[in-house]
Amino acid sequence: MGGSEQPSEACVRARIVLLTAEDLGTNEIMRRTGKSKTCLWRWQERFMHEGVDGLLRDKTRPSRITPLPPAVAESGS
C-alpha cells in the first residue's frame, strides 16, 4: 500500500474483528482504528451473525427520499 492510500473498508472491518479476538478493549480498538464505538459494535455484531461475508458488503439502506404518493406518481405531475 502506498503512502497516501487509505485501507479499504473491508480491511478496517477485518482489523476490528481481529483486534477484538486479541481481547483488546473497545477504547483501545477505537484508538487504533479511529472508528467510533457504534461502528465497532456494528461490525463485531455483523461478524458474529454473518461471519466474514458480513464484513465484505454494506447493508442496503432505505432511501432518504420519500416516495411520491401513488396518485401523484400515476398522474405524472
N, CA, C and O atoms as a Tripos MOL2 file, in Angstrom:
@<TRIPOS>MOLECULE
protein
  308   307    77     0     0
PROTEIN
NO_CHARGES

@<TRIPOS>ATOM
      1 N           0.8440   -1.1730    0.0000 N.3       1 MET1
      2 CA          0.0000    0.0000    0.0000 C.3       1 MET1
      3 C           0.8850    1.2300    0.0000 C.2       1 MET1
      4 O           1.8680    1.2930    0.7380 O.2       1 MET1
      5 N           0.5390    2.2150   -0.8290 N.am      2 GLY2
      6 CA          1.3260    3.4350   -0.9420 C.3       2 GLY2
      7 C           1.1590    4.3430    0.2600 C.2       2 GLY2
      8 O           0.3840    4.0440    1.1690 O.2       2 GLY2
      9 N           1.8810    5.4460    0.2680 N.am      3 GLY3
     10 CA          1.8810    6.3420    1.4040 C.3       3 GLY3
     11 C           0.5650    7.0230    1.7060 C.2       3 GLY3
     12 O           0.1860    7.1330    2.8720 O.2       3 GLY3
     13 N          -0.1480    7.4840    0.6820 N.am      4 SER4
     14 CA         -1.3660    8.2440    0.9480 C.3       4 SER4
     15 C          -2.6360    7.4100    0.7950 C.2       4 SER4
     16 O          -3.7350    7.9260    1.0000 O.2       4 SER4
     17 N          -2.5060    6.1490    0.4440 N.am      5 GLU5
     18 CA         -3.6860    5.3170    0.2610 C.3       5 GLU5
     19 C          -4.3030    4.9450    1.6030 C.2       5 GLU5
     20 O          -3.5990    4.6910    2.5800 O.2       5 GLU5
     21 N          -5.6170    4.9180    1.6290 N.am      6 GLN6
     22 CA         -6.3450    4.5070    2.8190 C.3       6 GLN6
     23 C          -6.6780    3.0230    2.6980 C.2       6 GLN6
     24 O          -6.9190    2.5340    1.5950 O.2       6 GLN6
     25 N          -6.6950    2.2960    3.8240 N.am      7 PRO7
     26 CA         -7.0930    0.8820    3.7460 C.3       7 PRO7
     27 C          -8.5560    0.7830    3.3300 C.2       7 PRO7
     28 O          -9.3610    1.6580    3.6520 O.2       7 PRO7
     29 N          -8.8910   -0.2660    2.6240 N.am      8 SER8
     30 CA        -10.2770   -0.4480    2.2090 C.3       8 SER8
     31 C         -11.1480   -0.6380    3.4400 C.2       8 SER8
     32 O         -10.6710   -1.0130    4.5110 O.2       8 SER8
     33 N         -12.4300   -0.3730    3.2640 N.am      9 GLU9
     34 CA        -13.3640   -0.5470    4.3750 C.3       9 GLU9
     35 C         -13.3610   -1.9890    4.8740 C.2       9 GLU9
     36 O         -13.4580   -2.2280    6.0770 O.2       9 GLU9
     37 N         -13.2500   -2.9510    3.9550 N.am     10 ALA10
     38 CA        -13.2320   -4.3580    4.3660 C.3      10 ALA10
     39 C         -12.0130   -4.6390    5.2470 C.2      10 ALA10
     40 O         -12.1000   -5.4200    6.1960 O.2      10 ALA10
     41 N         -10.8860   -4.0110    4.9390 N.am     11 CYS11
     42 CA         -9.6790   -4.1980    5.7630 C.3      11 CYS11
     43 C          -9.8710   -3.6230    7.1550 C.2      11 CYS11
     44 O          -9.4540   -4.2290    8.1420 O.2      11 CYS11
     45 N         -10.4980   -2.4600    7.2400 N.am     12 VAL12
     46 CA        -10.7540   -1.8410    8.5440 C.3      12 VAL12
     47 C         -11.7010   -2.7210    9.3550 C.2      12 VAL12
     48 O         -11.4980   -2.9230   10.5520 O.2      12 VAL12
     49 N         -12.7290   -3.2390    8.7000 N.am     13 ARG13
     50 CA        -13.6890   -4.1020    9.3870 C.3      13 ARG13
     51 C         -13.0110   -5.3670    9.9000 C.2      13 ARG13
     52 O         -13.2560   -5.7930   11.0280 O.2      13 ARG13
     53 N         -12.1610   -5.9640    9.0720 N.am     14 ALA14
     54 CA        -11.4290   -7.1640    9.4740 C.3      14 ALA14
     55 C         -10.4950   -6.8510   10.6410 C.2      14 ALA14
     56 O         -10.3490   -7.6580   11.5590 O.2      14 ALA14
     57 N          -9.8750   -5.6940   10.6020 N.am     15 ARG15
     58 CA         -8.9660   -5.3030   11.6860 C.3      15 ARG15
     59 C          -9.7280   -5.1750   13.0050 C.2      15 ARG15
     60 O          -9.2290   -5.5750   14.0570 O.2      15 ARG15
     61 N         -10.9460   -4.6130   12.9440 N.am     16 ILE16
     62 CA        -11.7750   -4.5010   14.1450 C.3      16 ILE16
     63 C         -12.0280   -5.8820   14.7380 C.2      16 ILE16
     64 O         -11.9140   -6.0740   15.9480 O.2      16 ILE16
     65 N         -12.3690   -6.8370   13.8850 N.am     17 VAL17
     66 CA        -12.6550   -8.1970   14.3510 C.3      17 VAL17
     67 C         -11.3900   -8.8530   14.9100 C.2      17 VAL17
     68 O         -11.4430   -9.5130   15.9470 O.2      17 VAL17
     69 N         -10.2700   -8.6760   14.2360 N.am     18 LEU18
     70 CA         -9.0140   -9.2830   14.7080 C.3      18 LEU18
     71 C          -8.5710   -8.6910   16.0410 C.2      18 LEU18
     72 O          -8.1210   -9.4190   16.9250 O.2      18 LEU18
     73 N          -8.6960   -7.3710   16.1900 N.am     19 LEU19
     74 CA         -8.3300   -6.7390   17.4590 C.3      19 LEU19
     75 C          -9.2650   -7.1920   18.5740 C.2      19 LEU19
     76 O          -8.8420   -7.3440   19.7210 O.2      19 LEU19
     77 N         -10.5260   -7.4050   18.2420 N.am     20 THR20
     78 CA        -11.4850   -7.9340   19.2180 C.3      20 THR20
     79 C         -11.0570   -9.3300   19.6580 C.2      20 THR20
     80 O         -11.1250   -9.6610   20.8410 O.2      20 THR20
     81 N         -10.6160  -10.1440   18.7070 N.am     21 ALA21
     82 CA        -10.1780  -11.5120   19.0160 C.3      21 ALA21
     83 C          -8.9350  -11.5210   19.9080 C.2      21 ALA21
     84 O          -8.6930  -12.4830   20.6370 O.2      21 ALA21
     85 N          -8.1540  -10.4440   19.8420 N.am     22 GLU22
     86 CA         -6.9690  -10.3290   20.7060 C.3      22 GLU22
     87 C          -7.3280   -9.8630   22.1120 C.2      22 GLU22
     88 O          -6.4470   -9.6270   22.9390 O.2      22 GLU22
     89 N          -8.6270   -9.7320   22.3770 N.am     23 ASP23
     90 CA         -9.1280   -9.3160   23.6900 C.3      23 ASP23
     91 C          -8.7760   -7.8810   24.0480 C.2      23 ASP23
     92 O          -8.6510   -7.5450   25.2260 O.2      23 ASP23
     93 N          -8.6180   -7.0420   23.0470 N.am     24 LEU24
     94 CA         -8.4000   -5.6270   23.3360 C.3      24 LEU24
     95 C          -9.7370   -5.0000   23.6770 C.2      24 LEU24
     96 O         -10.7720   -5.4150   23.1550 O.2      24 LEU24
     97 N          -9.7240   -4.0200   24.5330 N.am     25 GLY25
     98 CA        -10.9570   -3.3450   24.9230 C.3      25 GLY25
     99 C         -11.4520   -2.4150   23.8270 C.2      25 GLY25
    100 O         -10.7260   -2.0850   22.8890 O.2      25 GLY25
    101 N         -12.6960   -2.0030   23.9660 N.am     26 THR26
    102 CA        -13.3250   -1.1200   22.9870 C.3      26 THR26
    103 C         -12.5290    0.1720   22.8090 C.2      26 THR26
    104 O         -12.2980    0.6040   21.6790 O.2      26 THR26
    105 N         -12.1100    0.7880   23.9040 N.am     27 ASN27
    106 CA        -11.3750    2.0550   23.7990 C.3      27 ASN27
    107 C         -10.0590    1.8930   23.0380 C.2      27 ASN27
    108 O          -9.6840    2.7670   22.2570 O.2      27 ASN27
    109 N          -9.3690    0.7960   23.2580 N.am     28 GLU28
    110 CA         -8.1050    0.5590   22.5550 C.3      28 GLU28
    111 C          -8.3530    0.3190   21.0650 C.2      28 GLU28
    112 O          -7.6030    0.8090   20.2200 O.2      28 GLU28
    113 N          -9.4040   -0.4340   20.7480 N.am     29 ILE29
    114 CA         -9.7240   -0.6710   19.3270 C.3      29 ILE29
    115 C         -10.1230    0.6390   18.6620 C.2      29 ILE29
    116 O          -9.7430    0.8950   17.5200 O.2      29 ILE29
    117 N         -10.8860    1.4690   19.3650 N.am     30 MET30
    118 CA        -11.2590    2.7840   18.8230 C.3      30 MET30
    119 C         -10.0010    3.6200   18.5520 C.2      30 MET30
    120 O          -9.8950    4.2810   17.5190 O.2      30 MET30
    121 N          -9.0660    3.5820   19.4810 N.am     31 ARG31
    122 CA         -7.8330    4.3550   19.3280 C.3      31 ARG31
    123 C          -7.0320    3.8770   18.1240 C.2      31 ARG31
    124 O          -6.5290    4.6870   17.3460 O.2      31 ARG31
    125 N          -6.9170    2.5700   17.9730 N.am     32 ARG32
    126 CA         -6.1000    2.0190   16.8860 C.3      32 ARG32
    127 C          -6.7360    2.1590   15.5080 C.2      32 ARG32
    128 O          -6.0280    2.2920   14.5100 O.2      32 ARG32
    129 N          -8.0660    2.1300   15.4450 N.am     33 THR33
    130 CA         -8.7330    2.1760   14.1410 C.3      33 THR33
    131 C          -9.2850    3.5460   13.7940 C.2      33 THR33
    132 O          -9.5540    3.8280   12.6260 O.2      33 THR33
    133 N          -9.4600    4.4080   14.8020 N.am     34 GLY34
    134 CA        -10.0520    5.7140   14.5530 C.3      34 GLY34
    135 C         -11.5530    5.6530   14.3110 C.2      34 GLY34
    136 O         -12.1380    6.6020   13.7900 O.2      34 GLY34
    137 N         -12.1700    4.5560   14.6810 N.am     35 LYS35
    138 CA        -13.6100    4.3680   14.4620 C.3      35 LYS35
    139 C         -14.3720    4.5630   15.7750 C.2      35 LYS35
    140 O         -13.8120    4.4170   16.8610 O.2      35 LYS35
    141 N         -15.6580    4.8960   15.6520 N.am     36 SER36
    142 CA        -16.4920    5.1300   16.8250 C.3      36 SER36
    143 C         -16.9050    3.8110   17.4840 C.2      36 SER36
    144 O         -16.7840    2.7300   16.9070 O.2      36 SER36
    145 N         -17.3920    3.9490   18.7040 N.am     37 LYS37
    146 CA        -17.8550    2.7830   19.4540 C.3      37 LYS37
    147 C         -19.0140    2.1020   18.7270 C.2      37 LYS37
    148 O         -19.0550    0.8740   18.6490 O.2      37 LYS37
    149 N         -19.9540    2.8820   18.1960 N.am     38 THR38
    150 CA        -21.0890    2.2750   17.4980 C.3      38 THR38
    151 C         -20.6340    1.5630   16.2270 C.2      38 THR38
    152 O         -21.2070    0.5400   15.8510 O.2      38 THR38
    153 N         -19.6130    2.0960   15.5680 N.am     39 CYS39
    154 CA        -19.0620    1.4310   14.3820 C.3      39 CYS39
    155 C         -18.4510    0.0860   14.7730 C.2      39 CYS39
    156 O         -18.6740   -0.9160   14.0950 O.2      39 CYS39
    157 N         -17.6880    0.0590   15.8520 N.am     40 LEU40
    158 CA        -17.0820   -1.2030   16.3170 C.3      40 LEU40
    159 C         -18.1530   -2.2230   16.6270 C.2      40 LEU40
    160 O         -18.0650   -3.3760   16.2050 O.2      40 LEU40
    161 N         -19.1650   -1.7990   17.3670 N.am     41 TRP41
    162 CA        -20.2230   -2.7270   17.7610 C.3      41 TRP41
    163 C         -20.9550   -3.2660   16.5470 C.2      41 TRP41
    164 O         -21.3100   -4.4440   16.5070 O.2      41 TRP41
    165 N         -21.1860   -2.4010   15.5430 N.am     42 ARG42
    166 CA        -21.8840   -2.8360   14.3340 C.3      42 ARG42
    167 C         -21.1260   -3.9630   13.6540 C.2      42 ARG42
    168 O         -21.7250   -4.9730   13.2880 O.2      42 ARG42
    169 N         -19.8110   -3.8090   13.4760 N.am     43 TRP43
    170 CA        -19.0380   -4.8220   12.7490 C.3      43 TRP43
    171 C         -18.7650   -6.0560   13.5910 C.2      43 TRP43
    172 O         -18.6810   -7.1610   13.0540 O.2      43 TRP43
    173 N         -18.6260   -5.8910   14.8980 N.am     44 GLN44
    174 CA        -18.4790   -7.0560   15.7630 C.3      44 GLN44
    175 C         -19.7510   -7.9090   15.7210 C.2      44 GLN44
    176 O         -19.6870   -9.1340   15.6150 O.2      44 GLN44
    177 N         -20.8970   -7.2480   15.8050 N.am     45 GLU45
    178 CA        -22.1630   -7.9820   15.7730 C.3      45 GLU45
    179 C         -22.3930   -8.6210   14.4070 C.2      45 GLU45
    180 O         -22.8350   -9.7670   14.3270 O.2      45 GLU45
    181 N         -22.0970   -7.8920   13.3350 N.am     46 ARG46
    182 CA        -22.2900   -8.4350   11.9870 C.3      46 ARG46
    183 C         -21.4210   -9.6760   11.8000 C.2      46 ARG46
    184 O         -21.8650  -10.6670   11.2190 O.2      46 ARG46
    185 N         -20.1750   -9.6200   12.2950 N.am     47 PHE47
    186 CA        -19.2810  -10.7700   12.1790 C.3      47 PHE47
    187 C         -19.8280  -11.9650   12.9640 C.2      47 PHE47
    188 O         -19.7680  -13.1000   12.4910 O.2      47 PHE47
    189 N         -20.3610  -11.7100   14.1600 N.am     48 MET48
    190 CA        -20.9150  -12.8070   14.9710 C.3      48 MET48
    191 C         -22.0690  -13.5010   14.2510 C.2      48 MET48
    192 O         -22.2070  -14.7220   14.3310 O.2      48 MET48
    193 N         -22.8950  -12.7290   13.5500 N.am     49 HIS49
    194 CA        -24.0850  -13.2890   12.9030 C.3      49 HIS49
    195 C         -23.8230  -13.8160   11.4960 C.2      49 HIS49
    196 O         -24.4360  -14.8010   11.0830 O.2      49 HIS49
    197 N         -22.9040  -13.1620   10.7410 N.am     50 GLU50
    198 CA        -22.7480  -13.4890    9.3270 C.3      50 GLU50
    199 C         -21.3480  -13.9400    8.9290 C.2      50 GLU50
    200 O         -21.1230  -14.3360    7.7850 O.2      50 GLU50
    201 N         -20.4110  -13.8810    9.8650 N.am     51 GLY51
    202 CA        -19.0420  -14.2780    9.5450 C.3      51 GLY51
    203 C         -18.3750  -13.2840    8.6030 C.2      51 GLY51
    204 O         -18.7770  -12.1240    8.5180 O.2      51 GLY51
    205 N         -17.3560  -13.7550    7.9020 N.am     52 VAL52
    206 CA        -16.5630  -12.8900    7.0170 C.3      52 VAL52
    207 C         -17.4370  -12.2630    5.9310 C.2      52 VAL52
    208 O         -17.2340  -11.1020    5.5730 O.2      52 VAL52
    209 N         -18.3990  -13.0090    5.4050 N.am     53 ASP53
    210 CA        -19.2610  -12.4670    4.3550 C.3      53 ASP53
    211 C         -19.9520  -11.1810    4.8020 C.2      53 ASP53
    212 O         -20.1650  -10.2810    3.9900 O.2      53 ASP53
    213 N         -20.2970  -11.0890    6.0630 N.am     54 GLY54
    214 CA        -20.9500   -9.8890    6.5770 C.3      54 GLY54
    215 C         -20.0560   -8.6720    6.5750 C.2      54 GLY54
    216 O         -20.5490   -7.5440    6.5700 O.2      54 GLY54
    217 N         -18.7380   -8.8780    6.5800 N.am     55 LEU55
    218 CA        -17.7940   -7.7580    6.5710 C.3      55 LEU55
    219 C         -17.5280   -7.2410    5.1680 C.2      55 LEU55
    220 O         -17.0380   -6.1250    4.9970 O.2      55 LEU55
    221 N         -17.8460   -8.0390    4.1740 N.am     56 LEU56
    222 CA        -17.4580   -7.7040    2.8030 C.3      56 LEU56
    223 C         -18.4770   -6.8550    2.0620 C.2      56 LEU56
    224 O         -18.1990   -6.3830    0.9590 O.2      56 LEU56
    225 N         -19.6430   -6.6540    2.6420 N.am     57 ARG57
    226 CA        -20.6490   -5.8620    1.9400 C.3      57 ARG57
    227 C         -21.3260   -4.9020    2.8980 C.2      57 ARG57
    228 O         -21.4360   -5.1610    4.0960 O.2      57 ARG57
    229 N         -21.7770   -3.7880    2.3430 N.am     58 ASP58
    230 CA        -22.5630   -2.8380    3.1210 C.3      58 ASP58
    231 C         -24.0090   -3.2730    3.0770 C.2      58 ASP58
    232 O         -24.4740   -3.7930    2.0620 O.2      58 ASP58
    233 N         -24.7200   -3.0680    4.1570 N.am     59 LYS59
    234 CA        -26.1520   -3.3600    4.1450 C.3      59 LYS59
    235 C         -26.8470   -2.3020    3.3090 C.2      59 LYS59
    236 O         -26.4340   -1.1420    3.2840 O.2      59 LYS59
    237 N         -27.8930   -2.7080    2.6340 N.am     60 THR60
    238 CA        -28.6640   -1.7230    1.8920 C.3      60 THR60
    239 C         -29.4620   -0.8940    2.8830 C.2      60 THR60
    240 O         -29.9470   -1.3930    3.8980 O.2      60 THR60
    241 N         -29.5830    0.3660    2.5650 N.am     61 ARG61
    242 CA        -30.3090    1.2770    3.4320 C.3      61 ARG61
    243 C         -31.4920    1.8380    2.6690 C.2      61 ARG61
    244 O         -31.4200    2.0130    1.4530 O.2      61 ARG61
    245 N         -32.5770    2.1220    3.3670 N.am     62 PRO62
    246 CA        -33.7060    2.7280    2.6710 C.3      62 PRO62
    247 C         -33.3340    4.1240    2.1760 C.2      62 PRO62
    248 O         -32.5050    4.8070    2.7780 O.2      62 PRO62
    249 N         -33.9420    4.5280    1.1000 N.am     63 SER63
    250 CA        -33.6860    5.8390    0.5350 C.3      63 SER63
    251 C         -34.1110    6.9190    1.5130 C.2      63 SER63
    252 O         -35.0970    6.7680    2.2350 O.2      63 SER63
    253 N         -33.3500    8.0180    1.5290 N.am     64 ARG64
    254 CA        -33.7310    9.1520    2.3710 C.3      64 ARG64
    255 C         -34.8080    9.9920    1.6920 C.2      64 ARG64
    256 O         -35.4120   10.8570    2.3280 O.2      64 ARG64
    257 N         -35.0510    9.7460    0.4170 N.am     65 ILE65
    258 CA        -36.0640   10.4830   -0.3220 C.3      65 ILE65
    259 C         -37.3850    9.7280   -0.1930 C.2      65 ILE65
    260 O         -37.4650    8.5500   -0.5410 O.2      65 ILE65
    261 N         -38.4010   10.3940    0.2990 N.am     66 THR66
    262 CA        -39.6920    9.7280    0.4600 C.3      66 THR66
    263 C         -40.3420    9.5300   -0.9050 C.2      66 THR66
    264 O         -40.2970   10.4260   -1.7480 O.2      66 THR66
    265 N         -40.9400    8.3720   -1.1280 N.am     67 PRO67
    266 CA        -41.5720    8.1110   -2.4190 C.3      67 PRO67
    267 C         -42.8100    8.9830   -2.6050 C.2      67 PRO67
    268 O         -43.4470    9.4000   -1.6380 O.2      67 PRO67
    269 N         -43.1340    9.2460   -3.8620 N.am     68 LEU68
    270 CA        -44.3280   10.0170   -4.1730 C.3      68 LEU68
    271 C         -45.5630    9.1940   -3.8590 C.2      68 LEU68
    272 O         -45.5490    7.9730   -4.0160 O.2      68 LEU68
    273 N         -46.6380    9.8480   -3.4150 N.am     69 PRO69
    274 CA        -47.8890    9.1150   -3.2260 C.3      69 PRO69
    275 C         -48.3560    8.5470   -4.5630 C.2      69 PRO69
    276 O         -48.0740    9.1440   -5.6020 O.2      69 PRO69
    277 N         -49.0620    7.4160   -4.5740 N.am     70 PRO70
    278 CA        -49.4830    6.7810   -5.8290 C.3      70 PRO70
    279 C         -50.2370    7.7120   -6.7670 C.2      70 PRO70
    280 O         -50.0420    7.6470   -7.9800 O.2      70 PRO70
    281 N         -51.1030    8.5860   -6.2260 N.am     71 ALA71
    282 CA        -51.8980    9.4790   -7.0830 C.3      71 ALA71
    283 C         -50.9850   10.4370   -7.8580 C.2      71 ALA71
    284 O         -51.2350   10.7060   -9.0330 O.2      71 ALA71
    285 N         -49.9550   10.9420   -7.2300 N.am     72 VAL72
    286 CA        -49.0270   11.8780   -7.8900 C.3      72 VAL72
    287 C         -48.1740   11.1370   -8.9000 C.2      72 VAL72
    288 O         -47.9480   11.6310  -10.0050 O.2      72 VAL72
    289 N         -47.6960    9.9510   -8.5310 N.am     73 ALA73
    290 CA        -46.8370    9.1750   -9.4170 C.3      73 ALA73
    291 C         -47.5820    8.7680  -10.6840 C.2      73 ALA73
    292 O         -46.9960    8.7750  -11.7660 O.2      73 ALA73
    293 N         -48.8720    8.4100  -10.5720 N.am     74 GLU74
    294 CA        -49.6510    7.9730  -11.7230 C.3      74 GLU74
    295 C         -50.0200    9.1230  -12.6490 C.2      74 GLU74
    296 O         -50.1120    8.9280  -13.8610 O.2      74 GLU74
    297 N         -50.2320   10.3210  -12.1030 N.am     75 SER75
    298 CA        -50.6480   11.4500  -12.9280 C.3      75 SER75
    299 C         -49.4720   12.0720  -13.6800 C.2      75 SER75
    300 O         -49.6700   12.8200  -14.6380 O.2      75 SER75
    301 N         -48.2620   11.7660  -13.2480 N.am     76 GLY76
    302 CA        -47.0820   12.3170  -13.9040 C.3      76 GLY76
    303 C         -46.7840   13.7500  -13.5170 C.2      76 GLY76
    304 O         -45.9530   14.3870  -14.1650 O.2      76 GLY76
    305 N         -47.4240   14.2850  -12.4900 N.am     77 SER77
    306 CA        -47.2080   15.6630  -12.0500 C.3      77 SER77
    307 C         -46.1890   15.7290  -10.9560 C.2      77 SER77
    308 O         -45.8820   16.8140  -10.4640 O.2      77 SER77
@<TRIPOS>BOND
     1     1     2 1
     2     2     3 1
     3     3     4 2
     4     3     5 am
     5     5     6 1
     6     6     7 1
     7     7     8 2
     8     7     9 am
     9     9    10 1
    10    10    11 1
    11    11    12 2
    12    11    13 am
    13    13    14 1
    14    14    15 1
    15    15    16 2
    16    15    17 am
    17    17    18 1
    18    18    19 1
    19    19    20 2
    20    19    21 am
    21    21    22 1
    22    22    23 1
    23    23    24 2
    24    23    25 am
    25    25    26 1
    26    26    27 1
    27    27    28 2
    28    27    29 am
    29    29    30 1
    30    30    31 1
    31    31    32 2
    32    31    33 am
    33    33    34 1
    34    34    35 1
    35    35    36 2
    36    35    37 am
    37    37    38 1
    38    38    39 1
    39    39    40 2
    40    39    41 am
    41    41    42 1
    42    42    43 1
    43    43    44 2
    44    43    45 am
    45    45    46 1
    46    46    47 1
    47    47    48 2
    48    47    49 am
    49    49    50 1
    50    50    51 1
    51    51    52 2
    52    51    53 am
    53    53    54 1
    54    54    55 1
    55    55    56 2
    56    55    57 am
    57    57    58 1
    58    58    59 1
    59    59    60 2
    60    59    61 am
    61    61    62 1
    62    62    63 1
    63    63    64 2
    64    63    65 am
    65    65    66 1
    66    66    67 1
    67    67    68 2
    68    67    69 am
    69    69    70 1
    70    70    71 1
    71    71    72 2
    72    71    73 am
    73    73    74 1
    74    74    75 1
    75    75    76 2
    76    75    77 am
    77    77    78 1
    78    78    79 1
    79    79    80 2
    80    79    81 am
    81    81    82 1
    82    82    83 1
    83    83    84 2
    84    83    85 am
    85    85    86 1
    86    86    87 1
    87    87    88 2
    88    87    89 am
    89    89    90 1
    90    90    91 1
    91    91    92 2
    92    91    93 am
    93    93    94 1
    94    94    95 1
    95    95    96 2
    96    95    97 am
    97    97    98 1
    98    98    99 1
    99    99   100 2
   100    99   101 am
   101   101   102 1
   102   102   103 1
   103   103   104 2
   104   103   105 am
   105   105   106 1
   106   106   107 1
   107   107   108 2
   108   107   109 am
   109   109   110 1
   110   110   111 1
   111   111   112 2
   112   111   113 am
   113   113   114 1
   114   114   115 1
   115   115   116 2
   116   115   117 am
   117   117   118 1
   118   118   119 1
   119   119   120 2
   120   119   121 am
   121   121   122 1
   122   122   123 1
   123   123   124 2
   124   123   125 am
   125   125   126 1
   126   126   127 1
   127   127   128 2
   128   127   129 am
   129   129   130 1
   130   130   131 1
   131   131   132 2
   132   131   133 am
   133   133   134 1
   134   134   135 1
   135   135   136 2
   136   135   137 am
   137   137   138 1
   138   138   139 1
   139   139   140 2
   140   139   141 am
   141   141   142 1
   142   142   143 1
   143   143   144 2
   144   143   145 am
   145   145   146 1
   146   146   147 1
   147   147   148 2
   148   147   149 am
   149   149   150 1
   150   150   151 1
   151   151   152 2
   152   151   153 am
   153   153   154 1
   154   154   155 1
   155   155   156 2
   156   155   157 am
   157   157   158 1
   158   158   159 1
   159   159   160 2
   160   159   161 am
   161   161   162 1
   162   162   163 1
   163   163   164 2
   164   163   165 am
   165   165   166 1
   166   166   167 1
   167   167   168 2
   168   167   169 am
   169   169   170 1
   170   170   171 1
   171   171   172 2
   172   171   173 am
   173   173   174 1
   174   174   175 1
   175   175   176 2
   176   175   177 am
   177   177   178 1
   178   178   179 1
   179   179   180 2
   180   179   181 am
   181   181   182 1
   182   182   183 1
   183   183   184 2
   184   183   185 am
   185   185   186 1
   186   186   187 1
   187   187   188 2
   188   187   189 am
   189   189   190 1
   190   190   191 1
   191   191   192 2
   192   191   193 am
   193   193   194 1
   194   194   195 1
   195   195   196 2
   196   195   197 am
   197   197   198 1
   198   198   199 1
   199   199   200 2
   200   199   201 am
   201   201   202 1
   202   202   203 1
   203   203   204 2
   204   203   205 am
   205   205   206 1
   206   206   207 1
   207   207   208 2
   208   207   209 am
   209   209   210 1
   210   210   211 1
   211   211   212 2
   212   211   213 am
   213   213   214 1
   214   214   215 1
   215   215   216 2
   216   215   217 am
   217   217   218 1
   218   218   219 1
   219   219   220 2
   220   219   221 am
   221   221   222 1
   222   222   223 1
   223   223   224 2
   224   223   225 am
   225   225   226 1
   226   226   227 1
   227   227   228 2
   228   227   229 am
   229   229   230 1
   230   230   231 1
   231   231   232 2
   232   231   233 am
   233   233   234 1
   234   234   235 1
   235   235   236 2
   236   235   237 am
   237   237   238 1
   238   238   239 1
   239   239   240 2
   240   239   241 am
   241   241   242 1
   242   242   243 1
   243   243   244 2
   244   243   245 am
   245   245   246 1
   246   246   247 1
   247   247   248 2
   248   247   249 am
   249   249   250 1
   250   250   251 1
   251   251   252 2
   252   251   253 am
   253   253   254 1
   254   254   255 1
   255   255   256 2
   256   255   257 am
   257   257   258 1
   258   258   259 1
   259   259   260 2
   260   259   261 am
   261   261   262 1
   262   262   263 1
   263   263   264 2
   264   263   265 am
   265   265   266 1
   266   266   267 1
   267   267   268 2
   268   267   269 am
   269   269   270 1
   270   270   271 1
   271   271   272 2
   272   271   273 am
   273   273   274 1
   274   274   275 1
   275   275   276 2
   276   275   277 am
   277   277   278 1
   278   278   279 1
   279   279   280 2
   280   279   281 am
   281   281   282 1
   282   282   283 1
   283   283   284 2
   284   283   285 am
   285   285   286 1
   286   286   287 1
   287   287   288 2
   288   287   289 am
   289   289   290 1
   290   290   291 1
   291   291   292 2
   292   291   293 am
   293   293   294 1
   294   294   295 1
   295   295   296 2
   296   295   297 am
   297   297   298 1
   298   298   299 1
   299   299   300 2
   300   299   301 am
   301   301   302 1
   302   302   303 1
   303   303   304 2
   304   303   305 am
   305   305   306 1
   306   306   307 1
   307   307   308 2
@<TRIPOS>SUBSTRUCTURE
     1 MET1         2 RESIDUE 1 A MET
     2 GLY2         6 RESIDUE 1 A GLY
     3 GLY3        10 RESIDUE 1 A GLY
     4 SER4        14 RESIDUE 1 A SER
     5 GLU5        18 RESIDUE 1 A GLU
     6 GLN6        22 RESIDUE 1 A GLN
     7 PRO7        26 RESIDUE 1 A PRO
     8 SER8        30 RESIDUE 1 A SER
     9 GLU9        34 RESIDUE 1 A GLU
    10 ALA10       38 RESIDUE 1 A ALA
    11 CYS11       42 RESIDUE 1 A CYS
    12 VAL12       46 RESIDUE 1 A VAL
    13 ARG13       50 RESIDUE 1 A ARG
    14 ALA14       54 RESIDUE 1 A ALA
    15 ARG15       58 RESIDUE 1 A ARG
    16 ILE16       62 RESIDUE 1 A ILE
    17 VAL17       66 RESIDUE 1 A VAL
    18 LEU18       70 RESIDUE 1 A LEU
    19 LEU19       74 RESIDUE 1 A LEU
    20 THR20       78 RESIDUE 1 A THR
    21 ALA21       82 RESIDUE 1 A ALA
    22 GLU22       86 RESIDUE 1 A GLU
    23 ASP23       90 RESIDUE 1 A ASP
    24 LEU24       94 RESIDUE 1 A LEU
    25 GLY25       98 RESIDUE 1 A GLY
    26 THR26      102 RESIDUE 1 A THR
    27 ASN27      106 RESIDUE 1 A ASN
    28 GLU28      110 RESIDUE 1 A GLU
    29 ILE29      114 RESIDUE 1 A ILE
    30 MET30      118 RESIDUE 1 A MET
    31 ARG31      122 RESIDUE 1 A ARG
    32 ARG32      126 RESIDUE 1 A ARG
    33 THR33      130 RESIDUE 1 A THR
    34 GLY34      134 RESIDUE 1 A GLY
    35 LYS35      138 RESIDUE 1 A LYS
    36 SER36      142 RESIDUE 1 A SER
    37 LYS37      146 RESIDUE 1 A LYS
    38 THR38      150 RESIDUE 1 A THR
    39 CYS39      154 RESIDUE 1 A CYS
    40 LEU40      158 RESIDUE 1 A LEU
    41 TRP41      162 RESIDUE 1 A TRP
    42 ARG42      166 RESIDUE 1 A ARG
    43 TRP43      170 RESIDUE 1 A TRP
    44 GLN44      174 RESIDUE 1 A GLN
    45 GLU45      178 RESIDUE 1 A GLU
    46 ARG46      182 RESIDUE 1 A ARG
    47 PHE47      186 RESIDUE 1 A PHE
    48 MET48      190 RESIDUE 1 A MET
    49 HIS49      194 RESIDUE 1 A HIS
    50 GLU50      198 RESIDUE 1 A GLU
    51 GLY51      202 RESIDUE 1 A GLY
    52 VAL52      206 RESIDUE 1 A VAL
    53 ASP53      210 RESIDUE 1 A ASP
    54 GLY54      214 RESIDUE 1 A GLY
    55 LEU55      218 RESIDUE 1 A LEU
    56 LEU56      222 RESIDUE 1 A LEU
    57 ARG57      226 RESIDUE 1 A ARG
    58 ASP58      230 RESIDUE 1 A ASP
    59 LYS59      234 RESIDUE 1 A LYS
    60 THR60      238 RESIDUE 1 A THR
    61 ARG61      242 RESIDUE 1 A ARG
    62 PRO62      246 RESIDUE 1 A PRO
    63 SER63      250 RESIDUE 1 A SER
    64 ARG64      254 RESIDUE 1 A ARG
    65 ILE65      258 RESIDUE 1 A ILE
    66 THR66      262 RESIDUE 1 A THR
    67 PRO67      266 RESIDUE 1 A PRO
    68 LEU68      270 RESIDUE 1 A LEU
    69 PRO69      274 RESIDUE 1 A PRO
    70 PRO70      278 RESIDUE 1 A PRO
    71 ALA71      282 RESIDUE 1 A ALA
    72 VAL72      286 RESIDUE 1 A VAL
    73 ALA73      290 RESIDUE 1 A ALA
    74 GLU74      294 RESIDUE 1 A GLU
    75 SER75      298 RESIDUE 1 A SER
    76 GLY76      302 RESIDUE 1 A GLY
    77 SER77      306 RESIDUE 1 A SER
